[in-house]
Amino acid sequence: MLKAGIIGLPNVGKSTLFNALVENAKAQAANFPFCTIEPNKGIVSVPDQRLQELGNLSSSQNIIPTKIEFVDIAGLVKGASKGEGLGNKFLSNIREVDAIVHVVRCFEDSDVIHVSGKVDPLDDIEIINLELNLADLSQLQKRRERIKKQVRTSKEAAKEDNLLEKIEEELQKGLSVRSISLSEEENLIIKQLGFLTAKPIIYATNLNENDLAEGNDFSSKVQSFASNENTECIKISAQVESELIELEAEDKKDYLIGLGVEEGGLSSLIRSTYKLLGLKTYFTTGEKETKAWTIKDGMTAPQAAGVIHTDFEKGFIRAQTISYQNLIDSGSIANAKTKGLLRSEGKEYIVNEGDVMEFLFNV
């Protein structure tokens, strides 16, 4: 299951956002630093309208969306890399996630304390990124110290040390590990170190409801920063998400239209996370169930089958495949067969976004 960690300075709206994104979440939202100490975790269904339409077409008894886990990690502060504000504990929580959602405060509110005394999103980003950078430097230097004696006698240790030296030079310039061009082999070498700045990051600009559609000067600065970093940036409103959770589906839609936006923050966040991590969705459907499956971009049909069960990959024969839209337009699998739209794909087939598949295998 994909795991995304929600981070940021204290009082930027992380826990409020988490509460809204994760139904029945128990995170406490309060107007003081370090309200969150233990990370709150919650699993949400990935919204996908295609699932319901496929389920209706197949008269499925169950409709099963794919899931994503959000982890609400306590607010970081200056000195977190040295243990300030329980920083070491919080940083270790970040190591466990696949992607980071960095919530940046982009709203003015005299009733909500800002730890720095003023709203300055780029300064907030710099504080967090610096602490992640310093934590990585510390981790790297400890590792180099541990393998120092082995470097003289081991080619593998020497190769690792040379790589770490190259990364250390970049970190000391204030750059992130993800900004360094590394080969697949090099990424494997450093994987065990779990560098924080190697993790994909999404900047979520937390706005008030009046600024959600167009953004404001604060969010524009964050957008420019994210573009320069070649990463994702979304507009989100913890305030709006909190109100959406109380509404029925049709009322939610009307409320969002009234604000001038097409989708809620959860959909925006998940879409951006999938894009950032290079993930795709394919479907299986039948009378028993219609289910969404998450795979990595570039996966072959056997690899996609292996996401369901390893036996499916080991004994893969072929995959009956049709695009979601072709199936919906045909009205049924039988009609799709008649039109010649149902394809038989082999082991080399690269699965596309929205493919509807049935696997034939023999174990």
C-alpha positions as CSV (number, residue, x, y, z in Angstrom):
1,M,0.0,0.0,0.0
2,L,1.3,3.5,-0.9
3,K,2.2,5.5,2.2
4,A,2.4,9.3,2.1
5,G,3.7,11.3,5.0
6,I,2.1,14.7,5.8
7,I,4.8,17.1,7.1
8,G,5.3,20.8,7.7
9,L,5.9,23.4,10.4
10,P,3.6,23.4,13.5
11,N,0.2,25.0,12.9
12,V,0.1,24.9,9.1
13,G,-3.0,22.8,9.0
14,K,-1.5,19.2,8.8
15,S,-3.7,17.6,11.4
16,T,-6.8,19.5,10.2
17,L,-6.1,18.3,6.7
18,F,-5.4,14.7,7.9
19,N,-8.7,14.7,9.8
20,A,-10.6,15.7,6.7
21,L,-8.8,13.3,4.4
22,V,-9.1,10.3,6.6
23,E,-12.7,9.6,7.6
24,N,-13.0,9.0,11.4
25,A,-9.4,9.9,11.9
26,K,-8.5,10.6,15.5
27,A,-5.8,13.3,15.0
28,Q,-6.2,16.1,17.5
29,A,-6.1,19.6,15.9
30,A,-5.1,22.4,18.2
31,N,-3.6,25.8,18.1
32,F,-0.2,25.1,19.8
33,P,3.1,23.5,18.6
34,F,3.7,19.7,19.0
35,C,0.0,18.9,19.4
36,T,0.9,15.8,17.3
37,I,3.6,13.6,18.9
38,E,2.9,10.0,17.8
39,P,2.1,9.9,14.1
40,N,-1.5,9.4,13.2
41,K,-2.2,6.9,10.5
42,G,-5.3,6.5,8.3
43,I,-6.2,4.5,5.2
44,V,-8.4,6.1,2.6
45,S,-9.9,4.8,-0.6
46,V,-8.6,6.3,-3.8
47,P,-11.6,8.0,-5.5
48,D,-12.1,6.8,-9.1
49,Q,-15.4,7.2,-10.9
50,R,-14.4,4.5,-13.4
51,L,-14.8,1.9,-10.7
52,Q,-18.5,2.5,-10.2
53,E,-19.2,2.5,-13.9
54,L,-17.4,-0.8,-14.4
55,G,-19.2,-2.2,-11.4
56,N,-22.6,-1.2,-12.8
57,L,-21.7,-2.7,-16.2
58,S,-20.7,-6.1,-14.6
59,S,-23.4,-6.0,-11.9
60,S,-20.6,-6.6,-9.4
61,Q,-21.5,-7.5,-5.8
62,N,-18.5,-5.6,-4.5
63,I,-16.6,-2.6,-5.7
64,I,-13.1,-2.4,-4.2
65,P,-11.0,0.8,-4.7
66,T,-7.2,0.8,-4.2
67,K,-6.0,2.3,-0.9
68,I,-3.5,4.9,0.2
69,E,-2.2,5.4,3.8
70,F,-1.7,8.9,5.1
71,V,0.6,9.5,8.0
72,D,0.2,12.8,10.0
73,I,3.8,13.5,11.2
74,A,4.3,16.1,13.9
75,G,5.5,19.6,13.0
76,L,9.2,20.0,12.4
77,V,11.1,23.1,13.7
78,K,14.6,24.6,13.3
79,G,17.1,22.2,14.9
80,A,14.9,19.1,14.3
81,S,18.0,17.3,12.8
82,K,19.7,17.8,16.1
83,G,16.7,16.6,18.1
84,E,14.9,19.9,18.7
85,G,11.2,19.5,19.2
86,L,11.5,15.7,19.4
87,G,13.0,16.1,15.9
88,N,14.8,12.7,15.7
89,K,11.6,10.9,16.4
90,F,9.7,12.8,13.8
91,L,12.4,12.4,11.2
92,S,12.5,8.6,11.7
93,N,8.7,8.6,10.9
94,I,9.4,10.3,7.6
95,R,11.9,7.5,6.6
96,E,9.0,5.0,6.6
97,V,6.9,6.7,3.9
98,D,7.0,6.5,0.1
99,A,6.3,10.1,-0.6
100,I,6.2,13.4,1.3
101,V,3.3,15.8,1.3
102,H,4.7,19.1,2.6
103,V,1.9,21.3,3.7
104,V,2.8,25.0,3.5
105,R,0.7,27.7,5.1
106,C,-0.6,30.2,2.6
107,F,-3.3,31.9,4.6
108,E,-3.4,34.8,7.0
109,D,-5.2,34.3,10.3
110,S,-4.4,36.2,13.5
111,D,-6.2,33.5,15.5
112,V,-3.8,30.8,14.4
113,I,-0.2,31.2,15.7
114,H,2.7,30.9,13.3
115,V,5.8,29.6,14.9
116,S,8.0,32.1,13.1
117,G,5.6,35.0,13.9
118,K,4.7,35.7,10.2
119,V,3.4,33.9,7.2
120,D,6.3,33.3,4.7
121,P,5.9,30.1,2.8
122,L,9.3,30.1,1.1
123,D,11.0,30.6,4.5
124,D,8.9,27.7,5.9
125,I,10.0,25.5,3.1
126,E,13.6,26.4,3.6
127,I,13.4,25.5,7.3
128,I,11.9,22.1,6.6
129,N,14.2,21.3,3.7
130,L,17.3,22.4,5.6
131,E,16.4,20.0,8.5
132,L,15.9,17.1,6.1
133,N,19.2,18.0,4.4
134,L,21.1,18.1,7.7
135,A,19.6,14.8,8.8
136,D,20.8,13.2,5.5
137,L,24.3,14.7,5.9
138,S,24.5,13.3,9.4
139,Q,23.3,9.8,8.3
140,L,25.8,9.9,5.4
141,Q,28.7,10.9,7.5
142,K,28.0,8.2,10.0
143,R,27.9,5.6,7.2
144,R,31.2,6.8,5.8
145,E,32.8,6.6,9.2
146,R,31.6,3.0,9.6
147,I,33.0,1.8,6.3
148,K,36.2,3.8,6.5
149,K,38.4,0.7,7.3
150,Q,36.7,-1.5,4.7
151,V,37.4,1.0,1.9
152,R,41.1,-0.1,1.7
153,T,40.3,-3.8,1.1
154,S,36.8,-3.9,-0.4
155,K,35.9,-2.8,-3.9
156,E,32.3,-2.6,-2.9
157,A,33.0,-0.4,0.1
158,A,35.2,1.8,-2.0
159,K,32.5,2.2,-4.6
160,E,29.9,3.1,-1.9
161,D,32.3,5.6,-0.3
162,N,33.0,7.3,-3.6
163,L,29.3,7.6,-4.3
164,L,28.6,8.9,-0.8
165,E,31.4,11.5,-1.2
166,K,29.7,12.7,-4.4
167,I,26.3,13.0,-2.6
168,E,27.9,14.7,0.4
169,E,29.3,17.5,-1.8
170,E,25.8,18.1,-3.2
171,L,24.1,18.0,0.2
172,Q,26.6,20.5,1.5
173,K,25.5,22.9,-1.2
174,G,22.0,22.6,0.1
175,L,20.7,20.4,-2.7
176,S,18.5,17.3,-2.2
177,V,19.4,13.7,-3.0
178,R,16.5,13.5,-5.5
179,S,18.1,16.4,-7.5
180,I,21.2,14.3,-8.1
181,S,21.4,12.2,-11.3
182,L,22.0,8.7,-10.1
183,S,22.1,5.4,-11.9
184,E,19.9,2.4,-11.0
185,E,22.9,0.7,-9.4
186,E,23.7,3.8,-7.4
187,N,20.2,4.1,-6.2
188,L,20.3,0.5,-5.0
189,I,23.6,1.2,-3.1
190,I,22.0,4.1,-1.1
191,K,18.6,2.6,-0.7
192,Q,19.4,1.2,2.7
193,L,20.3,4.6,4.1
194,G,16.7,5.9,3.5
195,F,17.7,9.5,2.7
196,L,14.9,11.9,3.5
197,T,15.7,14.3,0.6
198,A,15.6,11.3,-1.8
199,K,11.9,10.9,-1.3
200,P,9.5,12.4,-3.9
201,I,7.8,15.5,-2.5
202,I,4.5,17.3,-3.2
203,Y,4.0,20.9,-1.9
204,A,0.4,21.4,-0.7
205,T,-0.4,25.1,-0.4
206,N,-3.0,25.4,2.4
207,L,-5.3,28.2,1.4
208,N,-8.5,29.7,2.8
209,E,-11.7,28.9,0.8
210,N,-11.8,32.2,-1.0
211,D,-8.3,31.7,-2.5
212,L,-8.7,28.0,-3.4
213,A,-9.7,28.5,-7.0
214,E,-7.1,31.1,-8.1
215,G,-4.5,30.9,-5.3
216,N,-2.8,34.0,-3.9
217,D,0.6,35.6,-3.8
218,F,1.8,33.1,-1.2
219,S,0.8,30.0,-3.2
220,S,2.2,31.5,-6.4
221,K,5.6,31.7,-4.8
222,V,5.4,28.0,-3.8
223,Q,4.3,27.0,-7.3
224,S,7.3,28.7,-8.8
225,F,9.6,27.1,-6.2
226,A,8.1,23.6,-7.0
227,S,8.5,24.2,-10.7
228,N,12.2,25.0,-10.3
229,E,12.5,21.8,-8.2
230,N,10.7,19.8,-10.9
231,T,8.2,18.5,-8.5
232,E,4.4,18.7,-7.9
233,C,2.5,21.5,-6.2
234,I,-1.3,21.5,-5.5
235,K,-3.8,24.0,-4.0
236,I,-5.7,22.6,-1.1
237,S,-7.8,24.0,1.8
238,A,-7.9,22.1,5.1
239,Q,-10.9,24.4,5.9
240,V,-12.8,23.3,2.8
241,E,-11.9,19.6,3.3
242,S,-13.2,19.8,6.9
243,E,-16.6,21.1,5.6
244,L,-16.7,18.6,2.7
245,I,-16.6,15.6,5.0
246,E,-20.0,16.6,6.4
247,L,-21.7,16.7,3.0
248,E,-23.4,14.2,0.8
249,A,-21.9,13.5,-2.6
250,E,-24.2,15.8,-4.6
251,D,-23.8,18.6,-2.1
252,K,-20.0,18.2,-2.2
253,K,-20.1,18.7,-5.9
254,D,-22.3,21.8,-5.7
255,Y,-20.1,23.2,-2.9
256,L,-16.9,22.8,-5.0
257,I,-18.5,24.3,-8.1
258,G,-19.5,27.3,-6.0
259,L,-15.9,27.7,-5.0
260,G,-14.8,27.5,-8.6
261,V,-12.9,24.1,-8.4
262,E,-13.6,20.8,-10.1
263,E,-12.4,18.4,-7.4
264,G,-11.7,18.1,-3.7
265,G,-8.2,18.1,-2.2
266,L,-8.1,14.3,-1.7
267,S,-8.5,13.7,-5.5
268,S,-5.9,16.4,-6.3
269,L,-3.4,15.0,-3.8
270,I,-3.8,11.4,-4.9
271,R,-3.6,12.3,-8.6
272,S,-0.4,14.3,-8.0
273,T,1.1,11.5,-5.9
274,Y,0.4,8.9,-8.6
275,K,2.0,11.2,-11.2
276,L,5.0,11.9,-9.1
277,L,5.6,8.3,-8.3
278,G,4.9,7.1,-11.8
279,L,1.9,4.9,-10.8
280,K,-1.0,3.7,-12.9
281,T,-4.3,2.0,-12.3
282,Y,-5.8,-1.1,-14.0
283,F,-9.0,-2.9,-13.3
284,T,-10.4,-6.4,-12.9
285,T,-14.2,-6.7,-13.2
286,G,-16.9,-9.4,-12.9
287,E,-20.1,-10.4,-11.1
288,K,-18.2,-11.1,-7.8
289,E,-16.3,-7.8,-7.7
290,T,-14.8,-4.9,-9.6
291,K,-11.4,-3.9,-8.2
292,A,-8.7,-1.2,-8.9
293,W,-5.1,-2.2,-8.8
294,T,-2.1,0.1,-8.5
295,I,1.1,-0.6,-10.6
296,K,4.3,1.2,-11.6
297,D,4.5,2.7,-15.0
298,G,6.2,0.4,-17.4
299,M,5.0,-2.9,-15.8
300,T,4.3,-5.8,-18.1
301,A,1.2,-7.9,-18.0
302,P,2.8,-10.7,-15.9
303,Q,4.2,-8.1,-13.4
304,A,0.7,-6.5,-13.2
305,A,-0.8,-9.9,-12.6
306,G,1.8,-10.5,-9.8
307,V,0.3,-7.5,-7.9
308,I,-2.8,-9.7,-7.4
309,H,-0.9,-12.8,-6.5
310,T,2.6,-14.1,-7.2
311,D,1.2,-17.3,-8.7
312,F,-0.5,-15.2,-11.4
313,E,2.9,-13.9,-12.5
314,K,4.7,-17.2,-12.2
315,G,2.2,-19.1,-14.3
316,F,1.1,-16.3,-16.6
317,I,-0.2,-17.4,-20.0
318,R,-2.0,-14.3,-21.4
319,A,-4.2,-11.4,-20.5
320,Q,-7.6,-10.6,-22.0
321,T,-7.4,-6.8,-22.2
322,I,-9.6,-3.9,-23.2
323,S,-9.4,-0.2,-22.4
324,Y,-11.9,1.1,-19.8
325,Q,-13.5,3.5,-22.4
326,N,-13.9,0.9,-25.1
327,L,-15.6,-1.4,-22.6
328,I,-17.9,1.3,-21.3
329,D,-18.8,2.3,-24.9
330,S,-19.4,-1.3,-25.9
331,G,-21.8,-1.9,-22.9
332,S,-20.6,-5.4,-22.2
333,I,-17.7,-7.8,-22.6
334,A,-19.8,-9.8,-25.1
335,N,-20.3,-6.7,-27.3
336,A,-16.6,-5.8,-27.0
337,K,-15.7,-9.3,-28.3
338,T,-18.1,-8.9,-31.2
339,K,-16.5,-5.6,-32.2
340,G,-13.0,-7.1,-31.9
341,L,-12.0,-4.7,-29.1
342,L,-11.0,-7.4,-26.6
343,R,-7.4,-8.3,-27.1
344,S,-5.2,-11.2,-26.0
345,E,-1.9,-9.8,-24.7
346,G,1.2,-11.7,-24.0
347,K,4.2,-11.5,-21.6
348,E,5.8,-8.4,-23.3
349,Y,2.6,-6.2,-23.1
350,I,3.1,-3.0,-21.2
351,V,-0.1,-2.3,-19.2
352,N,-1.8,1.1,-19.9
353,E,-3.7,3.4,-17.6
354,G,-7.3,2.2,-17.3
355,D,-6.8,-1.2,-18.9
356,V,-9.4,-3.8,-17.8
357,M,-7.8,-7.2,-17.6
358,E,-8.5,-10.9,-17.0
359,F,-5.4,-13.1,-16.5
360,L,-5.1,-16.6,-17.7
361,F,-2.4,-18.5,-15.8
362,N,-1.3,-22.1,-14.9
363,V,0.6,-23.0,-11.8
